[in-house]
Amino acid sequence: MKIKGLIWLEEYIDKLEHKHQLSQQEVREVFKNQPRFRYVEKGAQEGENVYVAKGQTEAGRYVSVFFIYKKTGWALVISAREMK
């Protein structure tokens, strides 16, 4: 899967930082460090499904990032959490 870039919505950024203690930078690092992608479920819009990227940050944290893969090749980040 080729990700052209990340799309951020303020509501999801706040959730990442306050609920899951993850920064936008850490999420970017997961995508940069060759994560493994897995299909999660069909999205609300045809051709735009939900996926998870599992990978590691530069500091060594293992993180799962949930996103909607847009038809344009961009990823709309909707959640992320540290793997246990």
KAVEN-V796491 format. One record per pair of residues at least 12 apart in sequence whose ideal C-beta (glycine too) atoms are under 8 Angstrom apart, sorted by the first residue. I is the first residue (numbers start at 1). J is the second residue. Records with the same first field share a line. If there is no record, write none. Layout:
I: J / J
This chain:
1: 37 / 51 / 69
2: 73
3: 31 / 69 / 73 / 74 / 75
4: 72 / 73 / 74
5: 74 / 75
6: 27 / 28 / 31 / 67 / 74 / 75 / 76 / 77
7: 70 / 74 / 75 / 76 / 77
8: 24 / 77
9: 76
12: 77 / 78 / 79
15: 79
16: 77 / 79 / 80
20: 79 / 80 / 81 / 82
21: 82
22: 63 / 80 / 81 / 82
26: 57 / 59 / 61 / 63 / 80
27: 63 / 65 / 77 / 80
29: 56 / 57 / 58
30: 53 / 54 / 55 / 56 / 57 / 63 / 65 / 80
31: 53 / 55 / 65 / 75
33: 55 / 56 / 57 / 58
34: 55
35: 53 / 54 / 55 / 65
36: 53 / 54 / 55
37: 51 / 52 / 53 / 54
38: 51 / 52 / 54
39: 51
40: 52 / 66
43: 68
47: 71
48: 68 / 69 / 70 / 71
49: 68 / 69
50: 66 / 67 / 68 / 69 / 78
51: 66 / 67 / 68 / 69 / 75
52: 64 / 65 / 66 / 67
53: 65 / 67 / 75
54: 83
61: 82
62: 82 / 83
63: 80 / 81 / 82 / 83
64: 80 / 81 / 82 / 83
65: 77 / 79 / 80
66: 78 / 79 / 80
